[in-house]
Amino acid sequence: MARTAFITGSSTGFGKATAVAFCDAGWNVVATMRNPQDWDREPSDRLLPIALDVTEPTSIRSAFEAGVAAFARVDAVINIAGIAAFSVFETTPDKVVRLLFETNLFGPLELMRVAIPHLREHGGGHIVNLTSASSIVPEPLMAAYNASKAALDNFSETVRLELAPQNIEVKIIEPGFVPTTALVPKLYASAPTLDIPPAYAAYVQQRMNFFAQHAAEPPVPLPTAEDVAQAILASVNDDARRLRWVVGEDQNERMRMKWSTSEPEYTAWSWREFGPAL
């Protein structure tokens, strides 16, 4: 019997690539997104596009129930839906901060609450949470986004121990910079709407230039959305209780600097990597 994956954020980017990868690997896929009409792939009897708003608990529950009704059971829950915000924290509206946490943290937590009893009832399964490079090494001018993803990362590492006796494995996927997603275009599109006090203007422009340069001329090979999807697929086929799946040479280097060097070395490196040009 084919296993079933329940995937959020499936209309674009990581979510879409993951839905395709799992379907190609023989899984049934519940591909959730705000508007199922955004799904533009060929129809398949093993793939169900369905509406889900991760900020609405009733939407989460009804979508999960519809997925179970379609394929009898769910074996893997994959939290990918998320949003980012590039802004000066001082002038970031409270409603934006709250939306980031509702989408990136509380939505995945609510889906886990819905899914855990089902997974337990059917002998276990996998929960995969997509966090970010910024979960461990935070990017400047993305403070609220970083915090929401770091919270999900920390939560995932903690709750895996609670769920292990129930044969439910929790995995964390931490991609580095993926220029094939819409991040850089969205950063530039949002730039005219940002409230940037003069004290921050030079640094904001420096970071915008950084993203553009790394997208155009990356210092190391950068991963694609498909690479991230393959890491997610590998994680649900892993029985070694490996927690983190880091995707991208840039993120591997950041993890090395964070965890395998001294605090003074890491501090000096982070100032070189992210610090303002003084």
RALIN-V895538 format. One record per backbone hydrogen bond with DSSP energy under -1.0 kcal/mol. CO is the residue of the C=O (numbers start at 0). NH is the residue of the N-H. E is the energy in kcal/mol with one decimal. If there is no record, write none. Layout:
[[CO/NH/E] [CO/NH/E]]
This chain:
[[2/27/-3.3] [3/74/-2.7] [3/75/-1.8] [4/29/-3.2] [5/77/-3.2] [6/31/-2.9] [11/15/-1.8] [12/16/-2.4] [13/17/-2.3] [14/18/-2.5] [15/19/-2.3] [16/20/-2.3] [17/21/-2.6] [18/22/-2.1] [19/23/-2.7] [20/24/-1.4] [21/26/-2.5] [22/25/-1.6] [27/4/-2.7] [28/47/-3.1] [29/6/-2.7] [30/49/-2.2] [31/9/-3.0] [32/51/-2.0] [34/37/-2.6] [35/38/-1.6] [43/46/-1.3] [45/28/-3.0] [47/30/-1.5] [49/32/-1.9] [52/55/-2.2] [55/59/-2.0] [56/60/-2.4] [57/61/-2.3] [58/62/-2.2] [59/63/-2.3] [60/64/-2.5] [61/65/-2.1] [62/66/-2.1] [63/67/-2.3] [64/68/-2.3] [65/69/-1.8] [66/70/-2.1] [67/71/-2.3] [74/125/-2.3] [75/5/-3.1] [76/127/-3.1] [77/7/-2.2] [78/129/-2.5] [87/90/-1.1] [88/91/-1.6] [92/96/-1.8] [93/97/-2.6] [94/98/-1.8] [95/99/-2.3] [96/100/-1.9] [97/101/-2.7] [98/102/-2.5] [99/103/-2.9] [100/104/-1.7] [100/105/-2.7] [101/106/-1.5] [104/108/-2.2] [105/109/-2.3] [106/110/-2.3] [107/111/-2.3] [108/112/-2.2] [109/113/-1.9] [110/114/-2.6] [111/115/-2.8] [114/118/-2.7] [115/119/-2.7] [116/120/-2.3] [117/121/-1.5] [118/123/-3.3] [119/122/-1.6] [124/168/-2.7] [125/76/-2.6] [126/170/-2.8] [127/78/-2.9] [128/172/-2.2] [131/134/-1.6] [132/135/-1.2] [132/136/-2.2] [140/86/-2.3] [141/145/-3.2] [142/146/-2.4] [143/147/-2.1] [144/148/-2.3] [145/149/-2.9] [146/150/-2.1] [147/151/-1.5] [148/152/-2.4] [149/153/-2.7] [150/154/-2.7] [151/155/-2.5] [152/156/-2.1] [153/157/-1.8] [154/158/-3.0] [155/159/-1.5] [157/160/-1.3] [158/162/-2.1] [159/163/-1.5] [162/165/-1.7] [162/167/-1.6] [163/166/-2.0] [166/124/-1.8] [168/126/-2.8] [170/128/-2.7] [171/244/-2.4] [172/130/-2.7] [173/246/-1.9] [174/132/-1.1] [177/180/-1.6] [181/185/-2.3] [182/186/-2.4] [183/187/-2.2] [184/188/-2.4] [185/189/-2.2] [186/190/-1.1] [189/192/-1.5] [190/193/-1.3] [193/195/-1.0] [196/199/-2.3] [199/203/-2.5] [200/204/-2.2] [201/205/-1.9] [202/206/-2.3] [203/207/-2.3] [204/208/-2.3] [205/209/-1.7] [206/210/-2.1] [207/211/-2.1] [208/212/-2.7] [209/213/-2.6] [210/214/-1.9] [211/215/-2.0] [212/216/-3.6] [223/227/-1.7] [224/228/-2.2] [225/229/-2.2] [226/230/-1.8] [227/231/-2.2] [228/232/-2.3] [229/233/-2.5] [230/234/-2.1] [231/235/-1.3] [242/171/-3.0] [244/173/-2.6] [246/175/-2.7] [247/251/-2.0] [248/252/-2.0] [249/253/-1.8] [250/254/-2.7] [251/255/-2.1] [252/256/-2.4] [253/257/-2.2] [254/258/-2.5] [255/259/-2.6] [261/265/-2.7] [262/266/-2.7] [263/267/-2.3] [264/268/-2.4] [265/269/-2.8] [266/270/-1.8] [267/271/-1.8] [268/272/-2.6] [269/273/-2.7] [270/274/-1.3]]
